[in-house]
Amino acid sequence: MAASADATLEIYVGIAMLLGLTTRLAAAVSIFMLLNYLFAKPSVTGIPGLDTADLVLSSIVLVTAAGRVAGLDQFLYRRFPRVPLW
């Protein structure tokens, strides 16, 4: 059950980031998943891994709403400016 939910969320995040559709929600889901991955596997203290870099990138996407620049969120934001998802 958890594996299928994990795969579904990964597919959602990938498609949403590529299309620029609900990028803020996708970035929040990505941060949650990356934190789970980061805490689930052992790592060497002081050596940042790929998950750490992805966390930083997802945080930047969440804060800056990157989908409004070159994605479908741009059109949705013009149509529905009060919805915080885009």
C-alpha distances in whole Angstrom, upper triangle without the diagonal:
4,5,5,6,9,10,11,12,14,16,17,19,20,21,23,24,26,27,28,26,25,25,26,22,21,23,21,18,19,21,18,16,19,20,16,17,21,20,18,20,24,26,30,32,34,32,30,28,26,23,26,28,25,25,29,28,25,28,31,29,28,31,33,31,32,31,34,36,35,32,31,31,35,35,33,35,38,37,35,36,35,31,30,27,30
4,6,5,6,9,10,10,12,14,15,16,18,20,21,22,24,26,26,25,23,23,23,20,18,20,19,15,16,17,14,12,15,16,12,13,17,16,14,17,20,23,27,28,30,29,27,24,23,20,23,25,22,21,25,25,22,24,27,26,25,28,30,29,29,29,32,34,33,30,30,29,33,34,32,33,37,36,34,35,34,30,28,25,28
4,5,5,6,9,10,11,12,14,15,16,18,20,21,23,24,25,24,23,23,23,21,18,20,19,15,16,18,15,12,15,16,13,13,17,17,14,16,20,22,26,28,30,28,26,23,21,19,22,24,21,21,25,24,22,24,27,26,25,29,30,29,29,28,31,33,32,29,29,29,33,34,32,33,37,36,34,36,35,31,29,26,28
4,5,5,6,9,10,11,12,14,15,17,18,20,21,23,24,22,21,22,23,19,17,20,19,15,16,18,16,14,16,18,16,16,19,20,18,20,23,25,29,31,32,31,28,25,23,21,24,25,22,22,26,25,22,25,27,25,25,29,30,28,28,27,30,32,30,28,27,27,31,31,30,31,35,34,32,34,33,29,28,25,27
4,5,5,6,9,10,10,12,14,15,16,18,20,21,22,20,19,19,20,16,15,17,16,12,13,16,13,11,14,16,13,14,18,18,17,19,23,25,28,30,31,30,27,24,22,19,22,23,20,20,24,23,20,22,25,23,22,26,27,25,26,24,28,30,29,26,25,25,29,29,27,29,32,31,29,31,30,26,24,21,24
4,5,5,6,9,10,11,12,14,15,16,18,20,21,19,18,18,18,16,13,15,14,11,11,13,11,8,11,13,11,11,15,15,14,16,20,21,25,26,28,26,23,20,18,16,19,20,17,17,20,20,17,20,22,21,20,24,25,24,24,23,27,28,27,25,24,24,28,29,27,29,32,32,30,31,30,26,24,21,23
4,5,5,6,9,10,11,12,14,15,17,18,20,19,18,18,19,17,14,16,16,12,12,15,14,11,13,16,14,13,17,18,17,18,22,23,27,28,29,27,25,21,19,17,20,21,17,18,22,20,18,21,23,21,21,25,26,24,24,23,26,28,26,23,23,24,27,28,27,28,32,31,30,31,31,27,25,22,23
4,5,5,6,9,10,11,12,14,15,17,18,16,16,16,17,14,12,15,15,11,12,15,14,12,15,17,15,16,19,20,19,21,25,26,30,31,32,30,27,24,21,19,22,22,19,19,22,21,18,21,23,20,20,24,25,23,22,21,24,26,25,21,21,21,25,25,24,26,29,28,27,28,28,24,23,19,21
4,5,5,6,8,10,10,12,14,15,16,14,13,13,14,11,9,11,11,8,8,12,11,9,12,14,13,13,17,18,17,19,23,24,27,28,29,27,24,21,19,16,19,19,16,16,19,18,15,17,19,17,16,20,22,19,19,18,22,24,23,20,19,19,23,24,22,23,27,27,25,26,25,22,20,17,18
4,5,5,6,9,10,11,12,14,15,15,14,13,15,13,9,11,12,9,8,11,11,9,10,14,13,12,15,18,17,18,21,22,25,27,27,25,22,19,16,14,17,17,13,14,17,16,13,16,18,16,16,20,21,19,19,18,21,23,21,19,19,19,23,24,23,24,28,28,26,27,27,24,22,18,19
4,6,5,6,8,10,11,12,14,13,14,13,16,13,10,13,14,11,11,14,15,12,14,17,17,16,19,21,20,22,25,26,29,30,31,28,25,22,19,17,20,20,16,17,20,18,15,19,20,17,18,22,22,20,19,17,21,22,20,17,17,18,22,23,21,23,26,26,25,27,27,23,22,18,19
4,5,5,6,8,10,11,12,10,10,10,12,10,7,11,12,9,10,13,13,12,14,17,17,17,20,22,21,23,27,27,30,31,31,29,26,23,20,18,21,20,16,17,19,17,14,17,19,15,15,19,20,17,17,15,18,20,18,15,15,15,19,20,18,20,23,23,22,23,23,19,18,15,15
4,6,5,6,8,10,10,10,9,8,10,9,5,7,9,7,7,10,11,10,12,15,15,15,17,20,20,21,24,25,28,28,28,26,23,20,17,15,17,16,13,13,16,13,11,14,15,12,12,16,17,14,14,13,16,18,17,14,14,14,18,19,18,19,23,23,22,22,23,19,17,14,14
4,6,5,6,9,10,10,11,10,13,12,8,10,13,11,9,13,14,13,13,17,17,16,19,22,21,22,25,25,28,29,29,26,23,20,17,15,18,16,13,15,16,14,12,15,16,13,14,18,18,16,14,13,17,18,16,13,14,15,18,20,19,21,24,24,23,24,25,22,20,16,16
4,6,5,6,8,8,10,10,13,12,9,12,14,13,12,16,17,16,17,20,20,20,22,25,25,26,29,29,32,33,32,30,26,24,20,19,21,20,16,18,19,16,14,18,18,15,16,19,19,16,14,12,16,17,14,12,12,13,16,17,17,19,21,21,21,22,23,20,19,15,15
4,6,5,6,5,6,6,9,9,6,9,12,11,11,14,16,15,16,19,20,20,22,25,25,26,29,29,32,32,32,30,26,24,21,19,21,19,16,17,18,15,12,15,15,12,13,16,15,12,11,9,13,14,13,9,9,10,13,14,14,15,18,19,18,19,20,17,15,12,11
4,6,5,7,8,6,9,10,7,8,12,11,10,13,15,15,15,18,20,19,21,24,24,25,28,27,30,30,29,27,24,21,18,17,18,16,13,14,15,12,10,13,13,9,11,14,13,11,9,8,12,12,11,9,10,10,13,15,15,16,19,20,20,20,21,18,16,13,12
4,6,8,11,9,13,13,11,12,15,15,13,16,19,18,18,21,22,22,23,26,27,27,30,30,32,33,32,29,26,23,19,19,21,18,15,17,18,14,13,16,16,12,14,17,16,14,11,9,13,13,10,8,10,11,14,15,16,17,20,21,21,21,23,20,19,16,14
4,5,9,9,12,13,11,13,16,16,15,18,20,20,21,24,25,24,26,29,29,30,33,33,35,36,35,32,29,27,23,22,24,21,18,20,20,17,15,18,17,13,15,18,16,13,11,8,11,11,9,6,6,9,11,12,12,14,17,17,18,19,21,18,17,14,12
4,6,6,9,11,9,11,14,14,14,17,19,19,20,22,24,24,25,28,29,30,33,32,34,34,33,31,28,26,22,21,22,20,17,18,18,15,13,15,14,10,12,14,12,9,7,4,8,9,7,4,5,6,8,10,10,12,14,15,16,16,18,15,14,11,9
4,5,9,9,8,11,13,13,14,17,18,19,20,22,24,24,26,28,29,30,33,33,36,36,35,33,29,28,24,23,24,22,19,19,20,17,14,16,16,12,12,15,14,10,10,7,9,11,10,7,5,5,9,10,9,10,13,14,13,14,16,13,12,9,7
4,6,6,6,9,10,11,12,14,16,17,18,20,21,22,24,26,27,29,32,32,34,34,34,32,28,27,24,22,22,21,18,18,18,16,13,14,15,11,10,13,13,9,10,7,10,13,12,9,8,6,10,11,9,10,14,14,13,13,14,10,9,6,5
4,5,5,6,9,10,10,12,14,15,16,18,20,20,22,24,25,27,29,29,31,31,30,29,25,23,21,19,19,18,15,14,15,12,10,11,11,7,7,10,10,7,7,6,9,11,11,9,9,7,11,13,12,12,15,16,15,15,15,13,10,7,7
4,5,5,6,9,10,11,12,14,15,17,19,20,21,23,24,26,29,28,31,30,29,28,24,23,21,19,19,18,15,14,14,12,9,9,10,7,5,8,9,6,8,8,10,13,14,12,12,10,12,15,13,12,16,17,15,14,14,11,8,6,6
4,5,5,6,8,10,11,12,14,15,17,18,20,21,23,25,28,28,30,30,30,29,25,24,21,19,19,19,15,14,16,14,10,11,13,10,8,11,12,10,12,11,13,16,16,14,14,11,15,16,14,14,18,18,16,16,15,12,9,6,8
4,5,5,6,9,10,10,12,14,15,16,18,20,21,23,26,26,28,28,28,27,23,21,18,16,17,16,13,12,14,12,9,11,12,9,8,12,13,11,11,10,14,16,16,13,13,12,15,17,15,16,20,20,18,18,18,15,13,9,10
4,5,5,6,9,10,10,12,14,15,16,18,20,21,24,23,26,26,25,24,20,19,16,14,14,13,10,9,10,9,5,7,9,6,5,9,11,9,10,11,14,15,16,14,15,13,16,19,17,17,21,22,20,19,19,16,13,10,11
4,5,5,6,9,10,11,13,14,15,17,18,21,23,23,26,25,25,24,21,20,18,14,15,15,12,10,12,11,8,8,11,9,7,10,12,11,13,14,16,18,19,17,18,16,19,21,19,18,22,23,20,20,19,16,12,10,12
4,5,5,6,9,10,11,12,14,16,17,19,22,22,25,25,25,24,21,19,17,14,15,16,12,11,14,13,9,11,13,12,10,14,16,14,15,15,18,20,20,18,18,17,20,22,20,20,24,24,22,22,21,18,15,12,14
4,5,5,6,8,10,10,12,14,15,17,20,20,23,23,23,21,18,16,13,10,12,12,9,8,11,10,7,9,12,10,10,13,15,14,14,15,18,20,20,18,19,17,21,23,21,21,25,26,24,24,23,20,17,14,16
4,5,5,6,9,10,10,12,14,16,18,18,21,20,20,19,16,15,13,10,10,11,8,6,9,9,6,7,11,10,9,12,15,14,15,17,19,21,21,20,21,19,22,25,23,23,26,27,25,24,24,21,17,15,17
4,6,5,6,9,10,11,12,15,18,18,21,21,21,21,18,16,15,11,12,14,11,9,12,13,10,11,14,14,12,15,18,17,18,19,22,24,24,23,23,21,25,27,25,24,28,29,26,26,25,21,18,16,18
4,5,5,6,9,10,11,13,16,17,20,20,21,20,17,15,13,10,12,14,11,10,13,13,11,13,16,15,14,17,20,19,19,20,23,25,25,23,23,22,26,28,26,26,30,30,28,28,27,24,21,18,20
4,5,5,6,9,10,11,14,14,17,17,18,16,13,11,10,6,8,10,8,7,10,11,9,11,14,14,14,17,19,19,19,20,23,25,25,23,24,23,26,29,27,27,31,32,30,29,28,25,22,20,21
4,5,5,6,8,10,13,13,16,16,17,16,13,12,12,8,9,12,10,8,11,13,11,12,15,16,15,17,20,20,21,22,25,27,27,26,27,25,28,31,29,29,32,33,31,30,29,26,23,21,23
4,5,5,6,9,12,13,17,17,19,18,16,14,14,10,12,15,13,11,15,16,14,15,19,19,18,20,23,23,24,25,28,29,29,28,28,27,30,33,31,31,34,35,33,32,31,28,25,23,25
4,6,5,6,10,11,14,16,17,16,13,11,11,8,10,13,11,11,14,16,14,16,19,19,19,21,24,24,24,25,28,29,29,28,29,28,31,33,32,32,36,36,34,34,33,30,27,24,26
4,6,6,8,8,11,12,13,12,10,9,10,6,8,11,11,10,13,15,14,15,18,19,19,21,23,24,24,26,29,30,30,29,30,29,32,35,33,33,37,38,35,35,34,31,28,26,27
4,6,7,9,12,12,14,14,13,12,13,10,11,15,14,13,16,18,17,17,21,22,21,23,26,26,27,28,32,33,33,32,33,31,34,37,35,35,39,39,37,36,35,32,29,27,29
4,7,9,13,14,17,16,15,13,14,11,13,17,16,15,18,20,19,20,23,24,23,26,28,28,29,30,33,34,34,33,34,33,36,38,36,36,40,41,39,38,37,34,31,29,30
4,6,10,12,15,14,13,11,12,11,13,16,15,15,18,20,20,21,24,25,25,27,29,30,30,31,34,35,35,34,35,34,37,39,38,38,42,43,41,40,39,36,33,31,32
4,7,9,12,12,12,11,13,12,13,17,17,17,19,22,22,23,25,27,27,29,31,32,32,33,37,37,37,36,38,37,40,42,41,41,44,45,43,43,42,39,36,34,35
4,6,9,8,9,8,11,11,11,14,16,15,18,20,20,21,24,25,26,27,29,31,30,32,36,36,36,35,37,36,39,42,41,40,44,45,43,42,41,39,35,33,34
4,6,6,8,9,13,13,13,15,17,17,19,21,22,23,25,27,27,29,31,32,32,34,37,37,38,37,39,38,41,44,43,42,46,47,45,44,44,41,38,36,37
4,6,8,10,14,14,12,15,18,17,18,21,22,22,24,26,27,27,30,32,32,34,37,37,37,37,40,38,40,44,43,42,45,47,45,43,42,40,37,35,36
4,6,9,13,13,11,14,17,16,16,19,21,20,22,25,25,26,28,30,30,33,35,35,36,36,38,37,39,42,41,40,44,46,44,42,42,39,36,35,35
4,6,10,11,10,11,14,15,15,17,19,20,21,24,25,25,27,29,28,31,34,33,34,34,37,36,37,41,40,39,43,44,43,41,41,39,35,34,34
4,7,8,6,8,11,11,11,14,16,16,17,20,21,22,23,25,25,27,30,30,30,30,33,32,34,37,36,35,39,41,39,38,37,35,32,30,30
4,5,5,7,9,10,11,13,15,16,17,19,20,22,23,25,24,26,29,29,29,29,31,30,32,35,35,35,38,40,38,37,37,34,31,29,29
4,5,5,6,9,10,11,12,14,16,17,18,20,21,22,21,23,26,26,25,25,28,27,29,32,32,32,35,37,35,34,35,32,29,26,27
4,5,5,6,9,10,10,12,14,15,16,18,20,21,20,22,25,25,25,25,27,26,28,31,30,30,33,35,33,32,32,29,26,24,24
4,5,5,6,9,10,11,13,14,15,17,19,20,20,22,25,25,25,25,27,26,28,31,31,30,33,35,33,32,32,29,26,24,24
4,5,5,6,9,10,11,13,14,16,17,18,17,20,23,22,22,23,25,24,26,29,29,28,31,33,32,31,31,29,25,23,23
4,5,5,6,8,10,10,12,14,15,16,15,17,20,20,20,20,22,21,24,27,26,26,29,31,29,28,28,26,23,20,20
4,5,5,6,9,10,10,12,14,15,15,17,20,21,21,21,23,21,24,27,26,25,29,30,28,27,27,24,21,19,20
4,6,5,6,9,10,11,12,14,14,17,19,19,20,20,23,21,23,26,26,24,28,30,28,27,26,24,21,20,19
4,5,5,6,9,10,11,12,11,14,16,16,17,17,20,18,20,23,23,22,25,27,26,25,25,23,20,18,17
4,5,5,6,9,10,10,10,12,15,16,16,16,18,16,19,22,21,20,23,25,24,22,22,20,17,15,15
4,5,5,6,9,10,11,13,16,16,18,18,20,17,19,23,21,20,24,25,24,22,21,19,16,15,15
4,5,5,6,8,8,12,13,14,15,16,18,16,17,21,20,19,22,24,23,21,21,19,16,15,14
4,6,5,6,6,8,11,11,13,12,15,13,14,18,17,16,19,21,20,18,19,17,14,12,11
4,6,6,8,10,11,13,15,14,15,13,15,18,17,15,19,20,19,17,17,15,11,10,10
4,6,8,11,12,13,16,16,17,14,15,19,18,16,19,21,19,17,16,15,12,12,11
4,5,9,9,10,12,13,15,12,13,16,16,14,17,19,18,16,16,15,12,12,10
4,6,6,8,10,10,12,9,10,13,12,11,14,16,15,13,14,12,10,9,7
4,5,6,7,8,10,9,9,13,13,12,15,17,17,15,17,15,13,12,9
4,5,6,5,7,5,6,10,10,10,12,14,14,14,15,14,12,10,7
4,6,6,7,5,4,8,9,7,9,12,12,11,14,13,12,11,7
4,6,9,8,6,10,12,11,12,15,16,14,17,16,15,14,11
4,7,8,7,10,12,12,13,16,17,16,19,18,17,15,12
4,5,6,8,9,10,12,14,15,15,18,16,15,13,10
4,5,6,7,9,10,11,12,13,16,14,14,12,9
4,5,5,6,8,10,10,10,12,11,11,8,5
4,6,5,6,9,10,10,13,12,12,11,8
4,5,5,6,9,10,13,12,14,13,9
4,5,5,6,8,10,9,11,9,7
4,5,5,5,8,8,9,9,6
4,6,6,9,10,12,13,10
4,6,9,10,12,13,11
4,6,6,9,10,9
4,6,8,10,8
4,6,9,9
4,6,7
4,5
4
